[in-house]
Structures are given as C-alpha cells and as structure tokens.
C-alpha cells in the first residue's frame, strides 16, 4: 500500500458520467398523448362551421386542465410558470369583465369568446407543464410534423383530383381548398408552424437528410400550389432565416451545411415546379390585390 501510494495517479479512474435526464412520469406521457390527439382532431375539424367542432377542443382542454389540477393538488408539486402567462390570463379575463360590467355589445359572442380564450390559456398552461421534459417535447414536435406532412400529402392529392372539396367528400365551391382548410391562407399558416421543425431536423440529422428535405419540400410546395401570396413570402423567408441562423451558429460543419442547404433548396424548388407556380405568379400580377379585403374592411 505504501509503495503504490506515489503511483496512485497512474491507476485507472472511473470517468464521471453525465447525470441521466429523469424519465417523465406516466401521467405526463399520457397527457402528452391526449394533447397531441386533441390538437390533431382540432385541425381535422377546422372547416366545420358548427359550434360542436370548436367545443371539442375546448371541452378536451378543460377536462385535461381539471385532471392536472387534481394531479398538482395531490402531488403538492409547484406548476411551471412563465411571465407570458400574465397577459394571456388578462386576455382570458377580459370577456368575463365585459359580461360582469354589462358592457358587452353582443353577450352571446362575448360568452363564446370567454370560453375560447380560457381554453387557449389553459392549453398554453398545460403545454408548459407537460413539455417541461425534453423527451416529451421532442416527441410532440415530431408527431406534429409527421401529422402535418401526411395531411399535406392528402391535401395536395385532393387539390388536384377533387378541387373544391374537403377530404374528397364535402363541397366548398372554393377550388383552392386544401385538406381541412377552406381558406388557402389558413393552410399556409398551418405550414408556417411546421416548416421550422422540418428545417431543423434536416440540418441536425444527416442520416435522414433526404427524408427531412422531402418533408420540407412537400410542405413548401403545398403553399405554392395553394397560391397564398403572403404564405409564399413567409415560408420562403422562414427557410432563408433558419438556414442563415443555422450557419451563423454552426449547427453543421462546412460540407454538411452546404450539402443540407443545397438539398433543401433543390427539393423546395423541384416540388414547387411539379405543382406549378403559374397560379401564384398570376395572383402577384393582380392589378387590385386588395379587392375583397377592401370590401370586407368597408
């Protein structure tokens, strides 16, 4: 023992491991699944004009919020909070204040807005709690992207095979309907939410670069096919901004970054060429692009 003591520094020492991230509790995982299915159903029912369709999302959110209230009370855990909850809470409280003070011009619409804003507040609050675990957050984003990609594929087929119909069944008399969205701008807004997830996947995962580039190209092409002018500008800016930010932060090495950028650009342009740019270009040539918006504003 005494002789070996001076040479103790030569002995192999165990390399300290990084602390493992805690696994999310089962209640968190079940809540994440329920929330994912609830949001997917809300998107699929987006075109429904009846009140029950919107009430489906609101009722589901309120039930999940009630379950979380019981869970937090039982476990005596402190809920995750962020400063942004304050303005959201004020927005949700405002219609109730109008009803209480009697200043609502149209009480029925104010009551509906009170329910909707309350549901949105609780939805944001639930996301803060459930997705505090990175594993659940990552899984939710990937599930949302896959759902949007499959929905976009169906929407493109519907757009060319059965124009003016929703899911090949319901007539809308609007030839630019895409999937559950009657308005092309609504479809473009949906894609704008999904596109950054697909772009980051493509820039981070080299092994599945082709698949992620295909997802990004398909999402981008669906906006071009729908001929939303603002949507086409915004998704193009999104691609440019995320690529520039990824390059500045060196998300990929030089060759990998150039390869990913080239493939993303080629897929976006090639898939857009397949669906066609003509309708979108003609809309930009419209001498009075604010015709219908002006009438609605008046």
N, C-alpha and C positions, 0 to 999 in steps of 0.2 A: 504493500500500500504506500509505504514511504517512498520507495524508489520510483514508483509510477506517478507519483504526485506531480513532479515537474513536467511530465509529458502528458498531463491530463488534457491539455488543449488539443492534442492530436487525435483524441478519441472522437468517434462519430457522435454527433448530437442530433436528436430528432428535429427536423425542420418544423417550425411552428406553422400550423395550418390556419388559413383564414376562417374566422367563425362562420359556420354554416347559417344561411338565412333560415329563419323559422318557417316551418310549413304552415300554410293558412289553415285555420280551424275549419271543420266540415261545414259549420253554419255559414262561414264566409264563402266557401266554394259553392254551396247550394244557392246562396243569394246571388252570386255572380252569374250562375246558370239561369236563374229565374229572370234576372235583369236583362240578360242577353236575349232570351226568348221573348220577353216583353217588348223590347225595343224593335226586334225583328218583326213581330206582329204589328207594331205600330206603323212601321214603314210599309208593310204589305197592305195595310188598311188605309193608307194615306189618301187615296182618291175617294173614299166613302164620304158621302155628304151627310149621313145621318149622325145623330148625336152619340149613338151607342158605340160607334167606332172610336171616337175620341175618348169616350168614357172607359173603354177597355184599358187603355194605357193609364189613365188617371186612377181607376179602381185598383189596378195591379200595383201601382206605386204606393198608394195609401195602405194597402194590405201589407206590402213589404216593409213600409215605414213602421207600421204597427208592430210587426214581428221584431224589427230591430229595436224598437223602444222597449219591448219586453226583454229582449236579449241583453241590452245595455243595463237595464234595471236589475236583472237577475245576476249578471256577472260583475256589476258595480264597476264597469270599465268606463273610462272617460272617452267620449266620442271625439273623433278627429275634427278639428275646426280650422277654418281659414278666414281671413278678413273679408274675402269676397262674399261670404255668406250674409254679411250685414246688408249690402244693397239689394241682394236677392230677397232677403226677408222683408225689407221695406217695400219692394215691388209687389210681393205677395200680400202684404198687409194693406196696400193702398185701396184695392177694390172693397175690402171689408170696411175700411174707414169711410168710403163713399156711401156704402149701404147704411152704416150706422148713423152717419150725419144726415142722411136723406138727400144728398146732393147728386145721386146717380140719375142721369137723364133717362136711361133705359135700364131699369133694375134687373130684368131678365138677363141681358147681355153682361151686366156687371157681375151678377152671381156666377155666370158661366166663366167669366174672366177670373174671378176669385178662386174658383176651383182649379182652373188651368194653371194659374201662377203658383198656387200652393203645391200642386203636383210637380211642377218644374223645380220648385225649391227643394222639395223632399227628394226628387230624383238626383239633384246635384249633391245633396247631403248624403244620400245612400252611396253614390259613386265615391265620395271622399272616404267613407268607411270601408267599403268592400275592396276597393282597389288600392288600399294602402299597402297591400302585399304586391311586390313587383311581378311575381309569377301570375297572379290572377289578372293584373292589369295587362300584361303582355298577352295572355291567352284571350282576354276580351277583345283587344285590338286586332289580333289575328283572326278571331272568329268574325268580327265585324267586317274586316276586309274581305274574307272569303265569301261571306254572305253577299256583300255588295258586288263582288266580282261575278258570282253566279247570277245574281239578279240582273246585272248589266248585260250579261250574255243573253238571257231570256228577253230582255228589253230590246236588244238590237235585232234579234230574230223577229220579235213581234213588230218592230218598227218597219221592217221591210216586207214581211209576209202578210201581216194583218194591220196595216196602218189605220189609225183612228179607233183602235180597240185596246182595252186593258186586259192583259193576260189572255188575249185571243178570244175573249168572251163578251165583254161589256163595251157597247158603242159609246164613244165620246164625241164623235164628229170633229175631233181635233187630230189632224194627220200626224202631228209631231208628238203624240203621247208616247211616253217611254215607261214601260213597266207599270208601276202603280202611280206614276206622276202624269197628270194631265198637262200640266204646265212644264214646258221644257226648262224653264229657269229653276224650277224646284228639283228636277233631275240633276241639273248642273250643280246646284248647291249640295246635293247629296254626294256627288262625286268629289266636290271640293273638300269634303270632310275626310274622304277615304284616301285620296291621292297621296297626301304626305306619308301615310303609313306604308303604302306600297313603295314609294320612293326610298324611304329609309331602309326598308327590307332589302331593296335591290343594292343599295350602297353598302350594306353591312354583311350580307350573306353571299359570298362569292359562289358557293356551290349551287345555289338555286337562283343564280342571276337571271337565267333565261326565263324561268317561270315568273319571277317578280317583274321582269321587263314586259312580259306578256300581259300581266295584270295591269300594269301602269298604262301600256299601250291601248288596251281594251277600254279602260276607264276614260282615257283621254279621247279616244275615237268616238265614244258614245256621246260626248258633249259636242263634238264636231258634227256628228250625224243629226243631233237634235237642233243644231243651228242656233244655240243660245249665244248671242254676241257677248254679253257680259261674262257668261260662263266660259266661253272660249278664251277670252282675255285673262280671266282669273286663273284657270288651270294652267295656261301657258306660263303665267308669272310664278305660279307655285313651283312648277318644275324648275324654272330658271333659278328662283330664290333658294330652293333646297339644295340644288347642285352647287351653287356658289357657296352657301354656308357649309356644306359638307367638305368642299375643297379648302375653305379657309380653316376649318377645324381639323383637317387631315383625318377624316373618318377612314379613308382608304389610302394606300400607298400610291405613288405616281402612276404606275402602269395599271393597277387595279382601278383607280379612279377614272383614268381615261377610257378604259375598256367599258366600265359601267356607264359612263356618260354617253359614250358613242352608241352603245346598245339601247339605252333608254330613248335616245333621240331617234334612232332608226325605227324602233318599234312604234313610237308615238306617231311618227310621220307616215310609216308604211300602213299601219292600221287605219289611220285617218284617210289615207288615199283610197283604201278599199271601200270605206263607207261614203266617201265623196266630200269635197269641200264646196261644191257648187252652190248649194242652198245657203250656206253660211256666207259665202262671198257676196251672193245676191242680196242678202239681208244688210250687209255693210254698205251696199250701193243704194239702199233705200233713200230717196230724197227727203223723206219725212219719217225718221226713225222713232219719233215720239208721238206718232199719230194717236194710237189707242191710249197711251199713258196720259196724254194731254186731255183726252175726253174724260177719262176716269178721274183725273185731278179736278177738272171743272165740275 
